[in-house]
């Protein structure tokens, strides 16, 4: 008889002026057992933040909401929400690198691609929904589902990535290795013709999600390719 894993339900605010984005994120969160509150304007968001202050677990934010924009919106939210409630920004709504620095200084926890495929939405939010079990990295990450292989000892395993940052990868697996284990990981970035083949260490594991790999040694050329890829994806599909 299969064993059902109980996941603690969280209350998540999804604030975006595009119905398609709101509805996709709400459906993904609710299918995973969470409560999703959708907002389409800055006024609605601020009203919700004040009214539901005690039960909010995560705010996912469009920086281009009507009547409230950019760092001013983040600043207003931070004035009424506790610091332990993470604010995650839709990466496509960021206007510039200067805005990234400004909102980072205000305590934004991370970034998520609003056009992530439905099956990747909840995994990309796991670090913010369950920070006690998933260790976040400070550098920006983008959702990415590509084939990857990793070798540990004489074993080679194949998987799919969940996300990538300049410092490492998150990989989906139901059999994660122990934290501290060393692997050799290989993958190919979209749009490139050569493989990235580097050493990495396991820095976090979560059986419902997968494991995080941090590069321990990486060639300069491959690091530059990863940096460029993350930067391009991070600022793609921005709203005007």
N, C-alpha and C positions, 0 to 999 in steps of 0.2 A: 504494500500500500504506500503511495507516495507521501512524502512528508511535506507539509506546507510551511514555509517560513513566514512568520508574522513580521511585517515591516511597520514600524511606528509611523502613523499618519502625521503629515506636516501640513501646515496652512501656508500656501504660497500665493503671493500677489503677482499677477502677470499684467504689466502696464504697457500697452502698445496701442497706437491709434489705427493699426491695421487688423481688421477682424480675422483675416486668415492666420496671422501669427498668434493672436490671442486664442483662437479656437483650437489650433493644433497643440499649443502648449497645455491648454486646459484639458484637452482629451487625453494627452499622454500622462499628465499628472494624475488625473482622476482614475485612469486605468491602472495606475500603480498604487492606488489606495489613498492618495493625498487629496486635500481640499484645495481647490483653485479659485481664487477671486480675480476676475478680470476687470481691468480699468482701461478707459480709452482717452482720458484727459488728465492733466495735472491736478485739476480741482477734484476730480473723483478720487485720484490716488491719495491726495493729502487728507481728504475726508475719511477715507478708509484707514489710513495709517493712524489717525487720531482715535477712531472709533474701535478698531480691532487691535489696539496696541498690545494687549496682553497675550494675544494668541498668534501673532505673526511669527513665522519661522524663516521666511525668505521673501525678498522683493526682487523681481526681475523687471528691469527698467529700460524703456525706450527713452533715450535722451532728447528726442524731438517730439515730445507730447505737446499738443496744443496748449498755449498759455503758460507753459513752464518748460524751460529748455536747459540742457547742458548741466554745467556745474551748479547753477543756481537751484535746479531741481534737486540734485543730490544734497546740496547744503540744507535745503528746506526739509527734506526727509530726515536727514541726520539730526535736525533740531528737535524732532518729535518722536524718533524711534531710538530704542536702546542700541548701544554699540554692538551687542551680541546678535542683533538681527542683520544678517548679511544682505548687502545690496549687490546684485549682479547685473551688469549692463549688457544689452544687446549690442554686439560688436559692430554691426552694420549701421548703427545710429551715431557712431562717434565721428566727429568732424575733423579732428586733427590730432597729431601727436601731442601738441600742447594741451589739448583737452584731456588726453589720457593722463598726463602728469598732474593736471589740476584735480581730476576726480580721484586719482590714486591718493593724493594728499588728503582727500576727504574721507578716505577709508573704504572705497569700493573694494569688494572682496574678489571680484573676478569678472569674466566676460564669457558670453555664450553666443553662438551663432543662431540667429533667429530663423535661419533657413535649414537648420540641421534636420536630417531625416527623422521621421517620427520615432523610430526605434532607438535613436541616439539621444533624444531629448532628456529623458530621465537619467541615463548614465552620465550625461554631461553635467547634470545638476547634483549628482550624488555628493561631490566634495563639499557642497554648501548645505545640503540637507542633513548630511551625517558627517560633520567635520571631525567627530571623535574617532571615526574609523577610517577615514580617507585623508591622508596628509596632503594638503595643497602645496603646490610650488608657487613662488611669488611671481614668476615670469608669465606673461600672457600665454594662454593656450587656445587652440582652435580645435573644433571637432573634426575628426578625420577617421574615416573607416577604410583602411587599405590592408592588404595582406602583409603579414610579417612573420618571420620565423625567428626562433631564439634557441640557442644551443646551451645546454648545461650538462657538463660531463660528457657522456657519450650519447646523450639524448637530444634529438632535434624535434621541436614542437612547432606547429603552425597555428596561427591565430589571426585576429583582425584588430587593428588599433582602434581605440576610442577617441584619443586626442593626442596632440603633439604640442610641445613647447620647445624653446631653444635648448632646454636642459634635459629633455627626455620624452618618453612616451607613456601613455596608459594603454594597456592591452587587455582585451576581453578574454577571460578564461575562468572556468569553474574549478580549476586545480592550480591556484597560484602557488608560487614557490615561497620559501621562507624569506622574511625581510633579512637583508644582508647577503643573500645569495648573489653570485656573479654569473652573468650570461653573456653570450655573444649574440647581438640582435642584428637582423638584416631586413631592410625594407626599401622600397623605391618610392620617392615622392612623386605625386602626379605631375606630369609634364616634363619629367626628366628621363634620361636614358641609362643612368647608372645607379647601382644599388648603394645605399648607405649601409656599411657593415662595421659595427663598432662594439666596444665593450660597454656594459652597463651593470648597475647594481639594483637590486630590488629594494625600494624605499617604502612601499606600502602595499598591503594586500587586503582584499575584501572579497569573500567568496561569492557574494551576490553580484559582484561587478567585475573584478579582475585584479590587476596589479599594476603598480607604477614602476617604471624603469628610469633611472637617472644615469645619463652618460658619465662614464668614469674616465674615458679617454676617447678623443674624437679628433680626426684630421681637420685642419683649418678649412680646407675646401668644402668638406661635408658640413661643418658648422655654419659656414657662410650660406650654403644652400638651404639649410633648415631655417636660419634666421630670415632669409629672403622670403621663403615660403610662408612662414608664420606672419611676417609683416604684411605680405600681400593679402593673405586670407583675412587677417585681423581687420584691415581697413576696406575690405571689399564690400560692395552693395550698401554703401553708406547712404543715408537719407539726406536730401538737400536741406 
